[in-house]
Amino acid sequence: MLKKSYPYYLANKPVAANTDLVVLDKYSGKRATRVAFADAATVRKAIVAAHKAAPDMAAFPHDARRDVLEHCVARFIERQEELALALCIEAGKPIHDSRGEVTRLIDTFRIAAGEATRLGGEVIDMEISKRTRGYRGMVKRVPVGPCAFITPFNFPLNLVAHKVAPALAAGCPFVLKPAAKTPVGALIIGEVLAETDLPKGAFSILPCSNDDAGLLVEDERIKLLSFTGGLVGWDLKARAGKKKVVLELGGNAACIVDDDPGLDSMRSSSASCSAPITSPDRAASVCSASSSTPTSTKSCAASSRRRWRS
């Protein structure tokens, strides 16, 4: 069973500020647990902490990043049944699918651990004229800086892992807003991260309102915004200023419409993320947004294919 309540994580530390967010058991509809809910002031504190942590995270040795990620792998393996049960309760997924998503979480952190010490670079010959004879250019990859992550309810472990694990491997501090309907898995990940020696301020995990999450979108101290969800992502991109933006706005899944309620009703809702039951063993939500436009950085179809393999 879930704990009675869960704190949020601010600058690596658990904070039991309140128990304002009620998480429901999606099968019974009853209260499963309560979670601390962050306000705008807390989100600002998290942004400040991530900004201050950026130099320390960039200097955090690559082998130390690997060790943090490998610690997460080991602890997720130890706690995989707890993680699966939490996912089953808060997201309403069958236990078979929940265990599969935990496996994907573990695999993602394991891959990131390997990448943490795979130091890429390039030397470029610049001898294109008499003046540049003997010149060489060097390319070195460096952390982009503080990141903001906003994740949806339908794959609350998998999609958190796809943002958090690469950020840690690259040396980027982050602030994560998990979906208010499914925050528990992300907070368990925070509990494991808090066991490590990451620099202070390296991570914050804050369930909060969409309005307060707007600070993550607009604050110039955040250097990269990654959002997975509905078409509202285009609005977030427009508000993000000069920061890099990574969007995943759903697949191109077909919709089957019968006579009731009719086409007019479906047109208004088919571009949102809904929760159809697509097979007898899958009662969990599936992103079926009908957007035909690729995201700003990667193909929706490609991301959908990767997801369905899990």
C-alpha positions, -999 to 999 in steps of 0.1 A, spaced: 0 0 0 10 36 -4 22 57 26 -3 79 43 14 110 28 44 121 7 66 152 9 77 171 -21 115 177 -27 130 211 -27 167 214 -34 173 177 -27 154 178 7 120 163 15 96 190 27 63 180 43 48 215 39 12 203 38 -10 174 26 -32 194 3 -30 172 -28 -53 142 -26 -43 112 -49 -71 89 -57 -71 51 -62 -81 51 -99 -99 17 -94 -120 25 -63 -122 63 -66 -112 65 -30 -84 85 -15 -51 65 -17 -27 91 -2 -20 127 3 9 147 -12 25 180 -3 15 206 -29 39 234 -37 29 271 -41 45 298 -63 70 308 -37 83 273 -35 86 270 -72 107 302 -72 129 288 -45 135 257 -66 144 278 -96 169 298 -75 184 265 -61 188 250 -95 204 282 -108 229 283 -79 236 245 -84 245 248 -121 282 254 -116 285 226 -91 266 202 -113 287 210 -143 318 203 -122 303 171 -107 327 144 -120 314 122 -148 321 90 -128 302 105 -98 272 111 -121 275 75 -132 276 63 -96 244 83 -87 226 68 -117 238 33 -108 226 38 -72 192 47 -86 192 15 -107 200 -6 -77 174 10 -55 147 8 -82 154 -29 -85 150 -33 -48 118 -13 -48 103 -23 -81 72 -40 -66 65 -9 -45 69 13 -76 47 -10 -97 20 -10 -70 21 28 -67 17 31 -105 -12 6 -104 -30 26 -78 -24 62 -88 -26 57 -126 -50 28 -127 -28 5 -148 -30 -32 -147 -1 -46 -125 14 -63 -156 17 -30 -174 29 -13 -142 57 -38 -138 67 -33 -174 69 5 -169 92 0 -138 114 -21 -160 116 8 -185 125 32 -156 154 9 -146 166 5 -182 165 43 -188 186 50 -157 210 22 -166 215 36 -201 221 71 -187 247 57 -163 266 43 -193 263 76 -212 275 97 -182 312 87 -188 309 85 -226 326 118 -232 320 130 -268 339 157 -287 353 165 -320 384 180 -336 378 199 -368 405 207 -394 401 244 -403 427 247 -431 404 263 -456 427 291 -467 463 303 -465 455 322 -433 441 292 -414 469 267 -422 477 247 -391 445 258 -374 423 232 -356 389 237 -339 377 217 -309 341 209 -300 333 201 -264 299 193 -250 289 211 -218 257 210 -197 230 234 -209 222 245 -174 191 244 -152 162 225 -167 124 225 -161 105 193 -167 67 189 -169 53 154 -173 18 139 -179 -3 113 -161 -2 85 -186 34 72 -182 43 88 -148 75 68 -143 87 63 -179 84 100 -190 99 112 -158 129 89 -164 133 101 -199 139 136 -187 156 132 -153 181 104 -161 197 123 -191 198 155 -172 218 138 -144 241 122 -169 247 156 -186 253 175 -153 221 196 -154 201 206 -123 164 204 -127 130 212 -114 103 186 -121 65 191 -121 48 157 -122 12 154 -131 -11 162 -101 -31 130 -107 0 108 -106 28 123 -85 37 94 -62 61 76 -86 81 108 -92 83 114 -54 97 79 -49 123 87 -75 131 119 -55 134 98 -23 161 77 -40 179 107 -54 180 122 -20 201 93 -8 229 103 -31 256 130 -29 243 152 -57 252 189 -51 228 209 -31 200 222 -54 206 196 -81 169 186 -81 135 196 -69 103 176 -75 72 197 -69 36 188 -75 20 222 -81 -8 240 -100 -5 247 -137 -5 284 -130 24 282 -106 43 259 -131 42 289 -155 72 302 -136 92 272 -149 82 282 -184 90 319 -183 119 323 -158 151 331 -178 173 313 -153 158 280 -167 178 272 -198 158 242 -211 121 234 -209 109 198 -216 72 192 -218 52 161 -226 15 165 -229 -12 181 -251 -12 209 -276 -9 234 -249 28 228 -254 29 252 -283 16 279 -260 44 271 -235 70 273 -263 57 307 -272 61 319 -236 95 303 -230 116 331 -243 152 323 -253 155 289 -235 157 257 -255 123 238 -257 117 201 -261 81 191 -268 63 158 -272 27 165 -279 12 131 -286 9 107 -314 -12 105 -346 -35 78 -334 -68 73 -352 -101 78 -334 -132 56 -339 -164 76 -336 -199 60 -335 -232 77 -339 -235 87 -302 -223 114 -292 -216 123 -328 -190 141 -348 -196 177 -335 -189 166 -299 -158 146 -309 -142 174 -329 -140 195 -298 -123 168 -278 -102 147 -302 -72 169 -299 -68 162 -262 -51 134 -244 -78 109 -235 -79 75 -219 -94 48 -242 -91 11 -233 -71 -1 -263 -68 -38 -254 -82 -61 -227 -50 -59 -207 -46 -21 -209 -69 -1 -188 -44 27 -184 -45 60 -203 -30 62 -237 -21 95 -254 -42 97 -285 -39 133 -295 -48 138 -331 -21 164 -338 -5 158 -372 24 182 -366 58 169 -355 73 183 -323 100 209 -323 128 184 -317 117 149 -326 91 129 -344 59 121 -325 56 88 -344 91 78 -334 85 85 -297 52 66 -299 70 36 -314 95 36 -286 67 38 -260 47 9 -273 77 -14 -272 79 -10 -234 
